């Protein structure tokens, strides 16, 4: 399988408004280049804290305020952050961070989550894998398995899993969203609805304290809902920054999940809420991982084919 990315345009957007306009298009023609480690740290802190100050970042990162201003100006021009007096924050709760930035954010944590999810998937299983950088980490961790049958609407996932031994990979049809190689639309939903698999593995943009699962794009949500409806067990793979994070579109409720995989100990109120709905919580964060009382199920069974 070979996927060719669209060519980069000659000139980047010159203003924040242009960057935001580009970032919101389905057919994004400006895939931004990767961030350096300091810039990724700035975005990660903004995602965690909501607002970051120039002086605070300069102190924690050991650079001058002028360096931080230059970084923030660049991140704002690309639509990743919005500038305010003395600092910056994420733009709004209506649009996700651009794909290249999300690839850098929480990279190590996502890889740990991916390995943990893979540990709960037996050889020979059938599964859905949807859009997202965390589900892509799961795909990387699954390449050592054998005999998997995968249905995905993520071309990055399909390419990663093409390295696996005797995998059967089925790619959903629909509209290609070029900036993250996702396939979305009504045709994608119709395609997913033709299958019944052992495991549905999804990511998420935010989880409200009341248990509502949230995302930014209703087209992604429709696909995720179809995955949930057609999987015998539903696994949510998400890092800790998504708990309490706001997004605009409701996907469903945590009660739809069988298990949640994350990278560290969760706040007590989230653990109690997940326990109340029988969701097993698995942490890749080491000691003190926190495990909700769960509807554990038998993770090794359910081997019916696609």
PAVOKE-276551 format. One record per residue (C-alpha): x, y, z. Coordinates in steps of 0.5 Angstrom, whole numbers, m for minus. Example, Ala and Ser with C-alpha at 12.3 -4.5 7.8 and 13.67 -1.06 7.14 Angstrom:
2
+-------+-------+-------+
:     u :     v :     w :
+-------+-------+-------+
:    25 :    m9 :    16 :
:    27 :    m2 :    14 :
+-------+-------+-------+
REM end
This chain:
306
+-------+-------+-------+
:     u :     v :     w :
+-------+-------+-------+
:     0 :     0 :     0 :
:     3 :     7 :    m2 :
:     0 :    14 :     0 :
:     3 :    20 :    m3 :
:     2 :    26 :     1 :
:    m1 :    33 :    m2 :
:     5 :    38 :    m4 :
:     6 :    43 :     1 :
:     4 :    50 :    m2 :
:    10 :    55 :    m3 :
:     8 :    60 :     2 :
:     5 :    59 :     9 :
:    m1 :    64 :    12 :
:     2 :    71 :    14 :
:    m4 :    72 :    19 :
:    m7 :    68 :    25 :
:   m14 :    69 :    21 :
:   m11 :    66 :    15 :
:    m8 :    60 :    19 :
:   m15 :    59 :    23 :
:   m18 :    59 :    16 :
:   m14 :    54 :    13 :
:   m14 :    50 :    20 :
:   m21 :    49 :    19 :
:   m22 :    46 :    12 :
:   m23 :    39 :    11 :
:   m18 :    39 :     5 :
:   m13 :    43 :     9 :
:    m7 :    45 :     4 :
:    m2 :    47 :     9 :
:     1 :    41 :    13 :
:     5 :    45 :    18 :
:    12 :    42 :    20 :
:    14 :    39 :    26 :
:    15 :    43 :    33 :
:    22 :    44 :    36 :
:    22 :    41 :    43 :
:    21 :    48 :    47 :
:    15 :    50 :    42 :
:    12 :    43 :    43 :
:    13 :    44 :    51 :
:    10 :    51 :    50 :
:     3 :    48 :    47 :
:     3 :    42 :    52 :
:     3 :    47 :    58 :
:    m2 :    51 :    54 :
:    m7 :    45 :    53 :
:    m6 :    43 :    61 :
:    m6 :    49 :    64 :
:   m11 :    53 :    59 :
:    m6 :    60 :    59 :
:     1 :    60 :    59 :
:     5 :    67 :    61 :
:    11 :    69 :    58 :
:    15 :    70 :    64 :
:    13 :    63 :    67 :
:    15 :    60 :    61 :
:    22 :    63 :    60 :
:    23 :    61 :    67 :
:    21 :    54 :    67 :
:    24 :    53 :    60 :
:    31 :    57 :    62 :
:    31 :    62 :    56 :
:    29 :    69 :    55 :
:    23 :    72 :    55 :
:    24 :    75 :    48 :
:    25 :    67 :    46 :
:    19 :    65 :    48 :
:    15 :    71 :    45 :
:    18 :    69 :    38 :
:    16 :    62 :    39 :
:     9 :    64 :    41 :
:     8 :    69 :    35 :
:    10 :    63 :    31 :
:     5 :    59 :    34 :
:     0 :    64 :    34 :
:     1 :    65 :    26 :
:     0 :    58 :    25 :
:    m7 :    58 :    29 :
:    m4 :    53 :    35 :
:    m4 :    59 :    40 :
:    m8 :    65 :    41 :
:    m4 :    71 :    44 :
:    m6 :    75 :    50 :
:    m3 :    80 :    54 :
:     3 :    77 :    57 :
:     2 :    70 :    54 :
:    m2 :    65 :    50 :
:    m8 :    60 :    50 :
:   m11 :    55 :    46 :
:   m15 :    58 :    41 :
:   m22 :    56 :    42 :
:   m26 :    50 :    44 :
:   m29 :    49 :    37 :
:   m23 :    47 :    34 :
:   m17 :    42 :    35 :
:   m10 :    43 :    35 :
:    m7 :    42 :    28 :
:    m4 :    35 :    27 :
:     3 :    36 :    27 :
:     3 :    39 :    34 :
:    m1 :    34 :    36 :
:     4 :    29 :    34 :
:     9 :    32 :    38 :
:     4 :    33 :    44 :
:     5 :    28 :    50 :
:     9 :    23 :    45 :
:    12 :    19 :    50 :
:     6 :    18 :    54 :
:     2 :    16 :    48 :
:     7 :    11 :    46 :
:     6 :     8 :    53 :
:    m2 :     8 :    52 :
:    m1 :     4 :    45 :
:     3 :    m1 :    48 :
:    m2 :    m2 :    54 :
:    m7 :    m3 :    49 :
:    m4 :    m8 :    45 :
:    m2 :   m12 :    51 :
:   m10 :   m13 :    51 :
:   m11 :   m15 :    44 :
:   m10 :   m22 :    43 :
:    m7 :   m25 :    36 :
:   m12 :   m27 :    31 :
:   m17 :   m21 :    34 :
:   m21 :   m17 :    29 :
:   m22 :    m9 :    31 :
:   m23 :    m2 :    29 :
:   m18 :     3 :    29 :
:   m20 :    10 :    28 :
:   m17 :    17 :    27 :
:   m12 :    20 :    32 :
:    m5 :    21 :    34 :
:    m6 :    16 :    40 :
:   m10 :    11 :    36 :
:    m4 :    11 :    31 :
:     1 :    10 :    37 :
:    m4 :     3 :    38 :
:    m2 :     1 :    31 :
:     5 :     2 :    32 :
:     5 :    m3 :    38 :
:     0 :    m8 :    35 :
:     5 :    m9 :    29 :
:     8 :   m15 :    33 :
:     2 :   m19 :    33 :
:     0 :   m24 :    28 :
:    m7 :   m25 :    24 :
:   m10 :   m19 :    26 :
:   m16 :   m16 :    22 :
:   m17 :    m9 :    22 :
:   m22 :    m4 :    19 :
:   m20 :     3 :    20 :
:   m21 :    10 :    17 :
:   m14 :    13 :    18 :
:    m9 :    12 :    13 :
:    m4 :    13 :    17 :
:    m6 :     7 :    21 :
:    m7 :     3 :    15 :
:     1 :     4 :    13 :
:     3 :     3 :    20 :
:     0 :    m4 :    20 :
:     2 :    m6 :    13 :
:     8 :    m8 :    17 :
:     5 :   m13 :    21 :
:     5 :   m21 :    20 :
:    m1 :   m23 :    16 :
:    m5 :   m18 :    18 :
:   m12 :   m17 :    14 :
:   m13 :    m9 :    13 :
:   m19 :    m6 :    11 :
:   m20 :     2 :     9 :
:   m26 :     5 :    10 :
:   m29 :     9 :     4 :
:   m31 :    16 :     4 :
:   m28 :    23 :     4 :
:   m20 :    24 :     5 :
:   m18 :    29 :    10 :
:   m11 :    31 :     8 :
:    m8 :    34 :    14 :
:    m8 :    28 :    18 :
:   m10 :    23 :    13 :
:   m17 :    21 :    16 :
:   m23 :    19 :    12 :
:   m30 :    21 :    14 :
:   m37 :    22 :    12 :
:   m43 :    19 :    11 :
:   m40 :    14 :     6 :
:   m35 :    12 :    12 :
:   m41 :    11 :    17 :
:   m44 :     6 :    12 :
:   m38 :     2 :    11 :
:   m37 :     1 :    18 :
:   m44 :    m1 :    19 :
:   m42 :    m7 :    15 :
:   m38 :   m10 :    20 :
:   m38 :   m13 :    27 :
:   m31 :   m14 :    31 :
:   m28 :   m16 :    37 :
:   m25 :    m9 :    39 :
:   m27 :    m2 :    37 :
:   m21 :     2 :    39 :
:   m22 :    10 :    39 :
:   m19 :    16 :    42 :
:   m22 :    23 :    44 :
:   m21 :    30 :    45 :
:   m24 :    31 :    51 :
:   m28 :    28 :    57 :
:   m33 :    32 :    61 :
:   m33 :    31 :    69 :
:   m40 :    28 :    68 :
:   m38 :    23 :    63 :
:   m39 :    26 :    57 :
:   m34 :    24 :    51 :
:   m33 :    30 :    47 :
:   m30 :    32 :    40 :
:   m29 :    37 :    35 :
:   m32 :    35 :    29 :
:   m39 :    32 :    28 :
:   m36 :    28 :    22 :
:   m31 :    24 :    26 :
:   m36 :    23 :    32 :
:   m41 :    20 :    27 :
:   m35 :    15 :    25 :
:   m34 :    14 :    32 :
:   m41 :    12 :    34 :
:   m41 :     7 :    29 :
:   m35 :     4 :    31 :
:   m38 :     3 :    38 :
:   m44 :     1 :    36 :
:   m41 :    m5 :    32 :
:   m35 :    m7 :    37 :
:   m36 :   m13 :    42 :
:   m32 :    m9 :    47 :
:   m30 :    m1 :    46 :
:   m23 :     1 :    49 :
:   m22 :     9 :    49 :
:   m14 :    10 :    49 :
:   m13 :    17 :    52 :
:    m8 :    21 :    55 :
:    m9 :    25 :    62 :
:   m10 :    32 :    59 :
:   m16 :    30 :    56 :
:   m20 :    29 :    62 :
:   m24 :    36 :    64 :
:   m22 :    39 :    57 :
:   m27 :    42 :    53 :
:   m30 :    41 :    46 :
:   m36 :    42 :    42 :
:   m39 :    36 :    40 :
:   m42 :    30 :    44 :
:   m40 :    23 :    42 :
:   m43 :    19 :    48 :
:   m42 :    17 :    55 :
:   m37 :    13 :    58 :
:   m42 :     8 :    60 :
:   m41 :     6 :    53 :
:   m34 :     4 :    54 :
:   m31 :    m3 :    57 :
:   m24 :     0 :    58 :
:   m20 :     6 :    59 :
:   m13 :     6 :    58 :
:    m9 :    12 :    60 :
:    m2 :    15 :    62 :
:    m2 :    16 :    69 :
:    m7 :    17 :    76 :
:   m13 :    20 :    74 :
:   m17 :    25 :    79 :
:   m21 :    22 :    84 :
:   m28 :    25 :    81 :
:   m26 :    22 :    75 :
:   m24 :    15 :    78 :
:   m31 :    15 :    82 :
:   m35 :    17 :    76 :
:   m32 :    11 :    71 :
:   m32 :     6 :    77 :
:   m40 :     8 :    78 :
:   m41 :     6 :    70 :
:   m37 :     0 :    70 :
:   m31 :     2 :    66 :
:   m24 :    m1 :    67 :
:   m19 :     4 :    68 :
:   m12 :     1 :    66 :
:    m6 :     6 :    67 :
:     1 :     6 :    63 :
:     4 :    11 :    69 :
:     7 :     6 :    73 :
:     6 :     6 :    81 :
:    m1 :     9 :    83 :
:    m4 :     8 :    77 :
:   m11 :     8 :    80 :
:   m16 :     3 :    77 :
:   m23 :     3 :    77 :
:   m28 :    m2 :    80 :
:   m30 :    m5 :    73 :
:   m34 :    m9 :    69 :
:   m27 :   m13 :    67 :
:   m30 :   m18 :    62 :
:   m25 :   m23 :    59 :
:   m20 :   m19 :    55 :
:   m18 :   m26 :    51 :
:   m24 :   m28 :    48 :
:   m29 :   m25 :    43 :
:   m25 :   m28 :    37 :
:   m31 :   m28 :    32 :
:   m28 :   m25 :    25 :
:   m30 :   m19 :    21 :
+-------+-------+-------+
REM end
